[in-house]
Every structure is written in C-alpha cells, then in structure tokens.
C-alpha cells in the first residue's frame, strides 16, 4: 500500500520508513506539513498517512482538517503521531478527522499493528466502492429497459432511439447483462414443426 510518513524529526521519520518498507509498503516521505499536504493532493495520493502532530509550516491536525474538507472518492486513513495524551488533545485530533493515534516515542509493534488495521479498513472501503460502482452500472443498464419500447406487430423487432429495428435478443444483450440460447416452445412445436415433419413424411419424435 502507498503510505505517507510526515515528520520533521529525521530519526523518527527514518524509523517509520524502515518499518513500512520492511512490510512491503510503498513509502512517501515528507519533512513538514506543507510537503505532506502536497503529497496528498497529487495525482496518485497515498491511501494512508502517518502524520506527526507538531511539524513546521502546517501541523498534522491541520493536514487532517484540510484533507477531510476536500470531497474525495478515496478517503485517506490518517494516523497521528503525538506525545500528547490528554483527552482534550485526543478529541481535537479525532475532530479534525484522524482515524487513530500512536504515542511518541512509538513502539514499533504497536505502530505496525495500527497500520495493519488501517490497511484492512482501506481495503474494505475500496471493495465497497467497487461494489457500489458495479451496482450503479447495473442500475444504469436496467434503466435502459424501462419505458415504452416500440415493437413490430409482425416480426417482434424493437426500434431503438436511432430509429433502427433490432431483434429482441440483440436489443436485450445490448442493454442488459443477459445471453440467449434458442429452443422451441411446446405450442410452436405443435403449430409449426409437427406439420412440417408430416409434410415431409418424417416420423414425429416420441
């Protein structure tokens, strides 16, 4: 997963980078809040960001607040790194849009566990977005089948919006996720096939 680590403390930033890289993540590094904000606005933004609370130019809480104020189809999972543990500061971070906290100096195993939880949540959000897109596509296809369809009284062809006539099968295949197999119903068998077999002197199937 593509993950941003933003921390002005070089030692802390390098430690997080090494931990994430060891887990196979694609790591983007920033040394201040403005760099972090720019990375999150790029064409291929990280899906998760680990932000130090106190950074020059823009702190981690402000980055969270700005990011949550921008509508996006792919929300970023945000973890704040902070030495602040008071209830007031936790509520402030959550109110700004952070998903989780890790206290500095951080325990590598704890950070790894919290990142793993974030990865699972991001993956679930991605799967839900994909399912929603599929449902929207299906709904759009169904909408094409609603309304009045001009049907030929003789051959049963259907007229489209461009005034072209198509067989029923072709029209439905173009506007719905269906496929056709052909057969003969019992009524048509008696009405058409049996007389033809009799005219040809062929025995009727039992």
N, C-alpha and C positions, 0 to 999 in steps of 0.2 A: 504494500500500500504506500502511496505517496504521502509523506508526513513532514510537516514543517516544525522545526525547533527554533524558537526565537528566544535568545538570552544574551545579554551583554557581557555576562561572565564567561570568558573563553573556556575555562576549565569545566564549568558546568555544562556548557553547550557541547564541547567535545565529548564529554562523558555520555550525554544523551545520544549524540550522533552515533557513537560506537555501539551503544546498546541497541539502537534501532537498526543499524546496518547489520549487526550480528543476527538479528531476527529476519533479515531479508527485505527490509523496507527500503523504499527509495526516499532518501532524506534530503530535504531542502533546509538550508541553514540561514538564519538572519541574526544580526547582532544588535538590532534595535527595533522599536515598534513600527517605524515607518517602513523599513525593509520587509517586515512581516506583513504589513498591510498590502504592500505592493505585490508580494508573492501570492497572497490570497486573492488578488484581483486579476491575476494572469490568465492566459488562455487555457492552461492546464493546471488549475489550482489544486493544492494538496487536499486530500479528503479528511485529514486530521491535522490539528495544530496544537503544539505544546508551547505555551506562552509564559514567559516569566512575568510576574506581576509588575515588578519595578524595572523599567527599561527607559533609556533616553529617547527623546522625540515623541514617543507615544507609549503609554504603559499597556500591559496585557489586557487590563479590564477595558480600556478604551478600544483596543482592537476588537475584543469580543462585541462590545456595544455597536461599533460601526458595522461589523460583519452581519450581525443579526438585523440591522436596519435595512440591509440590502436584500430584496427578494431573490431567492435562488432556488433552482430545482434540485441542486445537490448540496444540501447543508453540510457544513464542516463540523466535525466533532472537536470540541475545544476543551483542552486541559490546561489549567492554570498552575504554574509552579510558584509557590509563595511561602515565605516564612511567617505569614500572618495566619493565625489560627483562631482568632476571635469569631464569635457568632456574627458580629456585625460585618466583618470582612467577608466571611463565607456568603452571607446573604447578598452583599454587594456584588460579589463575583457571579453568583447564580443569577441575580437580577440583570446583570449585563449580558448573560447568555452562555456562560461557561457550563459545560456538562459535568466536569469533575475537577478535583483539586489533588495536588501532590505537594506535600510539605517539604521545603528545603531545610537542611540538606536531605535529598531524597534517598530512599532505599531502592537500589536497582531492581530488586524483585517486586517491590510494590509498584514501581513505575511500569515495569513490564506487564504486571497483571492488569493494571488500569488501562494500558494501551491495548491489551488483548480484548478487554471488554469493549473498548471503543471500536476496534476493528469489527467485532461481531455486530455491533449496532449499525455501523456504516454499511456493512454488507446486507443486513436486513432491510435498511432503508433503500438500498439500491435495488434489491429484489422486489420490494413493494412498488417502487417507481416503475420497474419493468412491467409488473403485473398490471398496474394502472394504465400504462401506455397500451398494453395489449387489449385491455377492456375498452379503452377509448377507440382503438382501431376497430374492434368488433362492433361497437355501438355505431360507428360511422358506416360500416358495411351494412348493418341491419337497416339503418335509416334510408339507404338506397332502395330497399324493398318495400318501404311504406308509401302510401299514397295510391293514386289511381294509375293503373297500368293499361294502356290500350292493347287489346288482344284481338287478333284477326278471328272472325267468326268461323272461318273455314279451316285454315291450317293451324290456328292457335299460336301463330308467331306474335312476338311482343315488339312494340315500337319503342325505341329509345328516345332520348331528348334531342338527338340529331336527326330525327325522322327516318331512321333506318330500322328495318324489321329484322328480328333475330328469332331463332328458335328458342323455346322456353329454356332448354338446357344451357344454351350459350349465355343467355341473359343472367340466369341464376349463378352460373360459375363465375361470371364477371363481377357480381355484386355480393356474393356470399361465399363462405368457405365450405362449398359442397362439391361433390363429384357424382357423376351419374353412371349407373350400369343399366343396360336395357333388357327388357323382358316383354312378355305378352301376358296381359291380364286374362282371367278366365272368360270374361264376356267377349273380349276381342278375339280370343281363340275360337270361340263358337261362331262368332259373327263373320270372321274373315278367313281364318286359317282352315277350319274344317271344310267349308265349301270349296276352297282352292284344292285341298287334298282330294276331295271327292271328284272334282272336275278332272283331276289328273289321274284318277283311278288308283290312288295310293291309299293304303290302309291307314286308319286312324290309330294313333298311339294309344295304348291302353293306360 
